[in-house]
Amino acid sequence: MNHRSLLTRLVQTMLTMALLAGLSACSVGVDLQRPAPVKQTFLIELQRDNILAPATAPSLVIAPVRMASAYEGRALVYRMQDDRFESDYYNQWFTAPRDQLGEAVAYWMRRGSVFADVLPPTLAGEADYRLDLVVTDFYVDMRDAADHRARVTLQAYLSARETAGRRLIARVEVAADAAVVPAEGESVGNAQSRVTALADALGKALVKLETSLAQALN
């Protein structure tokens, strides 16, 4: 190979490398200009009528809610297959789910007819009863592509205050689901629709729980 051929090949190689570098820079430039997905945050909101409890109804305190480990994080959780769950990084709860659920349960029981009042944790020693809750299911089931459903399961332990300590009155497990209703013009529900369905399922579960607690106290 003569010097001229070698020089020609060297120039061609350098031009090719320069072209590839330019294309790479253009590609990076496009990626940098692409808007990043926006993270959304949500609150659990329940609505129910206020029912006056009898003056003789007992008081209640709600212990800190415990969540199954799969649902402790702030990301919404979806069940994709029987043994596969996914968390949604871009759609999250505004605060820890256990805190939101604790506030939601307190709101529900305070407006119901079973307990005269729901006391704050600082007055736990004054309450007639304590409610301990474990949330074992809190996800959106997407295994059926045509029927997404929110699922909530609660384990509840009601104990009475006594001189010698606390006495377990009732152990209850309730479960409920609710359909994810797509917004107009959508074939499947968006994140807001899933949050609404989770709130609906929670409300249904609390109706069952309240009924069971009333029966345990009678």
C-alpha positions as CSV (number, residue, x, y, z in Angstrom):
1,M,0.0,0.0,0.0
2,N,1.5,3.4,-1.0
3,H,1.6,6.5,1.1
4,R,-1.1,8.2,-1.0
5,S,-3.6,5.3,-0.4
6,L,-2.8,5.2,3.3
7,L,-3.4,9.0,3.6
8,T,-6.7,8.7,1.7
9,R,-7.9,6.0,4.1
10,L,-6.8,8.0,7.1
11,V,-8.7,11.1,5.9
12,Q,-11.9,8.9,5.2
13,T,-11.7,7.4,8.7
14,M,-11.4,10.8,10.3
15,L,-14.3,12.2,8.3
16,T,-16.5,9.2,9.3
17,M,-15.6,9.6,13.0
18,A,-16.4,13.4,12.8
19,L,-19.8,12.6,11.1
20,L,-20.7,10.0,13.7
21,A,-19.7,12.5,16.5
22,G,-21.9,15.1,15.0
23,L,-24.9,12.8,14.7
24,S,-24.4,11.7,18.3
25,A,-24.4,15.3,19.4
26,C,-27.6,16.0,17.5
27,S,-29.2,13.0,19.1
28,V,-28.2,14.2,22.6
29,G,-29.5,17.6,21.8
30,V,-32.9,16.2,20.9
31,D,-33.1,14.2,24.1
32,L,-32.2,17.1,26.2
33,Q,-35.0,19.2,24.7
34,R,-37.6,16.5,25.3
35,P,-39.8,17.4,28.2
36,A,-39.5,15.1,31.2
37,P,-42.7,13.3,32.4
38,V,-44.5,15.3,35.1
39,K,-45.0,13.6,38.5
40,Q,-48.5,13.8,39.9
41,T,-49.5,13.5,43.6
42,F,-52.9,12.6,45.0
43,L,-54.9,12.6,48.3
44,I,-57.5,10.1,49.4
45,E,-60.8,11.9,49.8
46,L,-63.9,10.3,51.3
47,Q,-67.4,11.7,51.5
48,R,-70.2,10.6,53.8
49,D,-73.2,12.1,55.6
50,N,-72.8,13.0,59.3
51,I,-74.9,10.7,61.5
52,L,-75.3,11.7,65.1
53,A,-74.3,9.0,67.5
54,P,-76.2,8.4,70.7
55,A,-75.0,10.4,73.7
56,T,-74.1,7.1,75.4
57,A,-72.0,5.9,72.5
58,P,-68.3,5.1,73.4
59,S,-65.2,7.0,72.3
60,L,-62.6,5.7,70.0
61,V,-58.9,6.2,69.3
62,I,-57.3,4.9,66.2
63,A,-53.7,3.5,66.4
64,P,-51.2,4.3,63.7
65,V,-52.2,2.4,60.6
66,R,-49.9,-0.3,59.4
67,M,-49.5,-1.2,55.7
68,A,-48.3,-4.4,54.1
69,S,-44.8,-3.8,52.9
70,A,-45.8,-3.8,49.2
71,Y,-47.9,-0.7,49.8
72,E,-45.8,1.3,52.2
73,G,-44.3,3.5,49.6
74,R,-45.9,6.6,48.0
75,A,-46.2,5.3,44.5
76,L,-49.5,3.8,43.3
77,V,-49.3,0.0,43.0
78,Y,-50.8,-2.0,40.1
79,R,-51.3,-5.7,39.9
80,M,-50.4,-6.7,36.4
81,Q,-50.4,-10.5,36.8
82,D,-51.2,-13.0,39.6
83,D,-47.6,-12.8,40.8
84,R,-46.4,-9.5,39.4
85,F,-47.0,-6.0,40.8
86,E,-45.7,-2.6,39.6
87,S,-45.3,0.7,41.2
88,D,-46.1,3.9,39.3
89,Y,-43.2,6.4,39.8
90,Y,-45.0,9.2,38.1
91,N,-48.2,9.0,40.1
92,Q,-47.8,9.0,43.8
93,W,-49.6,9.8,47.1
94,F,-49.0,13.3,48.4
95,T,-48.2,11.9,51.9
96,A,-47.5,8.4,53.1
97,P,-50.5,6.1,52.5
98,R,-50.6,5.0,56.1
99,D,-51.1,8.6,57.3
100,Q,-53.8,9.3,54.7
101,L,-55.6,6.1,55.5
102,G,-55.4,6.9,59.3
103,E,-57.0,10.3,58.6
104,A,-59.6,8.8,56.3
105,V,-60.7,6.1,58.9
106,A,-60.8,8.8,61.6
107,Y,-63.0,11.0,59.4
108,W,-65.3,8.0,58.6
109,M,-65.8,6.9,62.2
110,R,-66.2,10.4,63.5
111,R,-69.1,11.0,61.2
112,G,-70.7,7.6,61.9
113,S,-73.2,6.5,64.6
114,V,-71.1,3.8,66.4
115,F,-68.8,6.1,68.3
116,A,-69.6,9.4,70.0
117,D,-66.1,10.8,69.2
118,V,-62.7,9.9,67.8
119,L,-60.0,11.1,70.1
120,P,-56.6,12.2,69.0
121,P,-53.6,9.8,69.8
122,T,-52.5,12.2,72.6
123,L,-55.7,11.2,74.5
124,A,-55.5,7.5,73.8
125,G,-55.6,6.7,77.5
126,E,-59.0,8.4,77.8
127,A,-60.7,6.5,74.9
128,D,-63.1,3.6,75.7
129,Y,-61.9,1.6,72.7
130,R,-58.9,1.5,70.4
131,L,-58.9,0.4,66.8
132,D,-55.8,-1.1,65.2
133,L,-55.7,-1.5,61.5
134,V,-53.5,-3.4,59.1
135,V,-53.9,-2.7,55.3
136,T,-53.2,-6.0,53.5
137,D,-54.4,-4.9,50.0
138,F,-54.2,-1.5,48.5
139,Y,-53.8,-1.6,44.7
140,V,-55.4,-1.4,41.3
141,D,-55.9,-4.7,39.6
142,M,-55.1,-4.5,35.9
143,R,-55.0,-8.2,35.1
144,D,-58.2,-7.8,33.0
145,A,-57.4,-5.2,30.4
146,A,-61.1,-4.4,30.0
147,D,-61.9,-4.1,33.7
148,H,-59.5,-2.4,36.0
149,R,-60.6,-2.5,39.6
150,A,-59.3,-1.0,42.9
151,R,-58.9,-3.5,45.8
152,V,-58.7,-2.7,49.5
153,T,-58.5,-5.2,52.4
154,L,-58.4,-4.2,56.0
155,Q,-57.7,-6.3,59.1
156,A,-59.1,-4.6,62.2
157,Y,-58.6,-5.2,65.9
158,L,-61.0,-3.5,68.4
159,S,-59.9,-3.5,72.0
160,A,-61.4,-2.1,75.2
161,R,-59.8,-0.1,77.9
162,E,-59.8,-1.8,81.3
163,T,-58.0,-1.3,84.6
164,A,-55.7,-4.2,84.0
165,G,-54.9,-3.2,80.4
166,R,-56.7,-3.7,77.1
167,R,-59.0,-6.6,76.2
168,L,-59.6,-7.6,72.6
169,I,-63.2,-7.3,71.7
170,A,-63.3,-8.2,68.0
171,R,-61.0,-9.1,65.1
172,V,-62.5,-8.3,61.7
173,E,-61.3,-8.6,58.1
174,V,-63.1,-6.7,55.4
175,A,-62.4,-6.4,51.7
176,A,-64.0,-4.3,48.9
177,D,-63.3,-3.4,45.3
178,A,-64.5,-0.7,42.9
179,A,-64.3,-0.3,39.2
180,V,-61.9,2.2,37.6
181,V,-64.2,4.4,35.5
182,P,-62.4,5.9,32.5
183,A,-62.8,9.6,31.8
184,E,-64.8,10.7,28.8
185,G,-63.0,9.9,25.6
186,E,-60.6,7.4,27.2
187,S,-60.6,3.7,26.8
188,V,-58.9,3.0,30.2
189,G,-58.8,5.0,33.4
190,N,-56.1,7.5,34.1
191,A,-54.3,8.0,37.4
192,Q,-57.0,10.2,38.8
193,S,-59.6,7.5,37.9
194,R,-57.5,4.9,39.7
195,V,-57.2,7.1,42.8
196,T,-61.0,7.7,42.8
197,A,-61.6,4.0,42.5
198,L,-59.3,3.3,45.5
199,A,-61.2,5.9,47.6
200,D,-64.5,4.2,46.6
201,A,-63.2,0.8,47.5
202,L,-61.9,2.1,50.9
203,G,-65.4,3.7,51.6
204,K,-67.1,0.3,50.8
205,A,-64.6,-1.5,53.1
206,L,-65.3,1.0,55.9
207,V,-69.0,0.5,55.6
208,K,-68.5,-3.2,56.2
209,L,-66.1,-2.5,59.1
210,E,-68.4,-0.1,60.8
211,T,-71.2,-2.6,60.6
212,S,-69.0,-5.4,62.1
213,L,-67.8,-3.1,64.9
214,A,-71.4,-2.1,65.8
215,Q,-72.3,-5.8,66.0
216,A,-69.3,-6.5,68.2
217,L,-70.4,-3.8,70.7
218,N,-74.0,-4.9,71.0
